[in-house]
Amino acid sequence: MKTIDIHAHIIPDSMWRAVDAKQEWHGYKHEPGEGLGAMVACGARTTFTTPKVRYSLEQRIKDMDEQKVDVQVLSIHTPFVGYHLPPEQGLALAREFNDEVSATVRRSNGRLAGLATLPVQDVNLAINELERAVKQLGLKGASLDTQVNGLEWDEPKFLPFFKAAEQLGALLFYHPQPQNNFLLKRNPRHGLNNSLGVILDDAIVTAALICSGVLEKCPDLKVCIAHGGGPACFAMGRMDRGWHDRPATRSTSLPPSAYQKKLYYDTVTGDETALRFLIDQVGADRVVMGSDWPFVPWHPSPVTWIENRNSLTAAEKERILWKNMAELLDIR
């Protein structure tokens, strides 16, 4: 059995080289401080809570071995997607990142797969770069923030992007950034922007994709939502009720719950009760292992955590640990 982690972040070496040279990286400026310091752009400050964000390929694979993870699917640390940049500058960031991740994957001897980042502030540029990433670089799809400069993913302008991803067979992995959700303004205390705000963003993008009809118009689209989709599945009954009681708000031919099993969700739910609820709602064939490497500590590992869940059957564990993702991304 091969264990596959859909939710593993990477920060490109090109950024660290720029930091060492005391240069900006696509408009991001380094601010020295404790540990690795911080990166600042567009008024947002990103600190680094673990030295693993600067691990070499060899260090990463050693850590994966200790975690019992056979394959990581790499995605950019979300604060560095660069959606705030002018489109051409955003494209330059994306191309540099995608080229580097593709090269890292090729050097990993099958231990890594990769997801592109895209300049989705310009839909046409994003489509072209996704095609290059999949067809030329061998990446499995793209990782995306849950919003684009304040726009939600149910905006009609994004539909051609979804159709292109569907045609390419590309996986879209949605992951929010804690520096960019509404709880920072509404209640910045108690770390709620990370513990609660992040998963609310997960739920919002899940609801937007379902309720807008994107999954109806693109029935073969591959989408995975981080953190178990947040509380979206818990709220599905309420969304169904709104669909039934308020016909004027409908954008789909069926109620929202009819589409929740078209998405995939990772296991970073916080506890076993939430994971069990998620599986009962969408089925074990729609849940995949995630770790949020290297930002979430697991004791002893994300694999062992799933293996030790008494509420999961052996068949469910097999699907979640590797089988679903192996079939979805053709990882052997």
N, C-alpha and C positions, 0 to 999 in steps of 0.2 A: 504494500500500500504506500502511495506517495502522497505526502501532506503538502497542500498548496495554500499559501496565504495571499489573499486578494488585496490586503490592506497593509502595505509596507511602503514607507516613504523614503525618498532620496533627495538630497540636495546636491546639485551638480558640482563637480570639482572645479568647473570654470568659475563658479562664484567664490570658492575658497581661494583660488588663485588671484582673483581680483582683490579680495580682502588682504591677502599677503602683500600684494603690490600697492596697497592703499589706493585702489582705484574703485570707481563705481562699477556696479554690475547691472547693466540695463536700467540705470536710474536708481537702483537700490544702493544706499550708502551704509557702510559699516560704522558702528558706534562701539568703540572699545568699552569693555566692562567686565564684570565677573564672568568667569568661564570663557565662552566663545563670543561674548558680547552680544550685540543686537544688529539687525538690519532694519533700516528705516526707509520708507517710501510712501509718498502720498499721505503723510500724516499718521501712518500706522507704523508701530514698532514691534518687531518680532524678535523675541529672545529665544535662547536655545537652552532647553532644560536637561539635555543629555549630551555627552561628548560623542555619542554614537552617530550623530548627524554628520560627523566628519570621518566616519569609518572608511577605510579602503575596502576594495572588493574582498580581499583576503580576510579582513577583520569581520566583514559582514557575513561571509560564509561560515566562519568559525562560530559566530553568534547564532546563526541559523542552525548549525549542528547542535549547539547546546540547547536550542529551543525545540529541537526535533522537527524543524521545518525543512522540507526537501526543496521547495520552490517558493520564492517570493515573486509576486507581481508588483513591479516598482511603479510608483506614481510620485509626482512632484509634491513637495511640501506645499500645501495650498496657498500660504501667503505669498508665494513666488510665481503665481500664474501670470501676473502682469496684465490683467484685464484693464487696468487704469491707464496703460500706456497708449500712445498713438498706435494705430493698427500696424504700421510697418515696423515700429520698434517692438511691438508685441510679437510680431512674426519672427523677428531676429532672435528674440529670447527663446521662442518655441523651437525654432530650427536648431539652435545651439544645444538646447536641452535634449531634444529628441535624437540628434546625432550622437550625443554623448551616451545617453541611456542605451541606444541601440548597440553601440560599441561595447558597453559594459555587459549587456546581455550576451553578446557573442563570445566574450571572454570568460563567461561563467560556467562553461561546460554543462549547460542545461539546468543550472541551479536558479536562474533568474529568467523572468519574462518582463516585458515593459509596456507601459501605457504612455502615450504622448501627452504633452500639454499643447494647447491650441490658442490662437489669438481670436477668441470667440467674440471680441468686440467688433470684428468684421466677419460676417458669416461666410462670405466667399473665400476669404483667406483661410478661415478655419477648415472649410471643406477641402480646399486644395492641400493644406498641410496634413490633414487626416489621411487623405489618399496617399500622400508621399510616405507618411509614417507607417502605414499598413503595407502598402505594396512594395516600397523600396527599402524601408528600414526594418521590416519584420516585426513591428510592434503590434500588440493585440487590440489596440483601441486607444481610448483617451480617458484621462482623469479630468474632471470638471468641478469647478466651484458650484455651489447651489444657487448662485445668482450671478448676474453679469452687470456690474456697475449699476445696481439697483433694479435691473430688469429681471423678471421671473422667466423661467424656461417655457412657460405656456404662451409667450409672445409669438404671434404668427410668423415673425421674421426668422424664427429658429427652425421652422418646419423643414425647409430644404436641407438643413444640417442633419436633422434626424433621418430624413430619407436617404441621404448620402451614407450615413453611418450604417443604416439598415442594409443598403446595397453592398457595402464593403464587408459586412459581417463583423463590424467593429464593436467591441464592448465599450459602453460609456459608464464610467465609475464616478458617482457623485460623492463629493466630500466637502463640507463647508469649512470655513476658517473662523476660529473663535474671535479674531480681531474685527470681524465684519458682520456681526449680527445685532439685532435691535436691542438685545438685553444690555449691551454696553452703555447705551443711552438711558434705557428705562430703569435698570438697576445694576450698576457696575460692581456691587458688593458681593461678597461670599463666593467669588469665582463662578457665579451663575452663568456668565457668558459662555464658559466652557462646559460646565456640567449639564446645563439645561438649554442654553441658547443654541449650541451646536446641534443637538438632536431635534430642536424645533425647526431649524433650517432643513435638516434631513426630511422631516415630516412635510414641510412646505413644498419641497421639490417633488417628493413622492406624490402628494396630492395634485400638484400642478400637472405632472405628466399624466396622471390617471384621469383627472376631471376635465382636462382640456381636449381629450380625444387623441393625443399624440400616439398612445399605444393602440388605439383603434385604427388610426391612419397608417401606422407603421407596425403591423402585427408581428413582424420578425425582428424588431429592434431588440438588441441586447443591452439591458441596463441593470446595474447593481448599485444599491444605495448603502452608504456606510452606516455604521452604528445601528444596524438592524432596521433602518428606515425611521429611527426615532419612534415617536408615539403614533405614527400614521396608522398602523394596523389596529392599534387600540381605539382609534377614532373612526374606524371604517364604518361602524354602524351608524354613527352620527352623520357621516357624509352620505351614506345611503338614504337616511331619513330625509336629509335635505334634498336629495335628488328626487325622491318620491313626492315630497310635500310641496316642492317649489319647482314645477316644470319649467318655468321661465329661465331658471339658472342652468338648465341642462346643456351640456356640450357633447354628450355621448349617448349612444342608443341604449346602453345598459347601465345599471347603477355602478358606482365606483368599486364595490367589492368584487365585481366581475373581472376587474383588471388587475387586482393586487397580486395575483399569481403569475402575471406576465413579467414581473420584476424579480430580481434577485436581491438578497439582503445579507449583509455579513453578520458575524456572531458577536461583534463588539457591542453588546447590549447592557453590560454592567453586572448582570447576575443571571442565575439559572432560571429563575421564575420568568423573567422577561424573555429569555431565549426560548423556553418551552412554549410560552404564549405565542411567540412569533411562528414557531414551527407548526403549532396547531392551527394557526390562521392561514398560512401560505403553503405548508407542506415542506418536508425535509428536502425535497428536490429543488427548492428555491432558496436554500440557505447555504452560505459558503463561509469557510473559516476566514476570519480576519484577526489581525493582532494590533493594528495601529503602530507598528514598529517605526521608530524606537521610542515612542512617547508614552506607551502604556506598559508598566511593569507587570509581568506575569510570573507567578510563583507556583510551580517551577517553569511552566511554559504554556502558551496558548493551546498547543496540541494536547498536553496533559490535562489542561482544564476541561477540554471537551471530552476527552477519554474518561474522566472521572465523574461526569454528570450522570447521576443515577436515573434521572428522568428521561434520558435519551436511550433508545434502543441501539443495538450494535449496527443495524442496518442504517439508522439515521446518522450515527457517527461516521460510518463509511462514506455516505453521500456528502456530508458536510466537510469532512476532513480533506477529501480529494476528488471524489467521483464527479460531483457537479461541476467543479471548476475544470477538471480535465476534459470533460465533454464540451463545456462551453467554449474553452479557449484552445482546444485540441493540443493539450499538453500531455506528453507521453512520459 
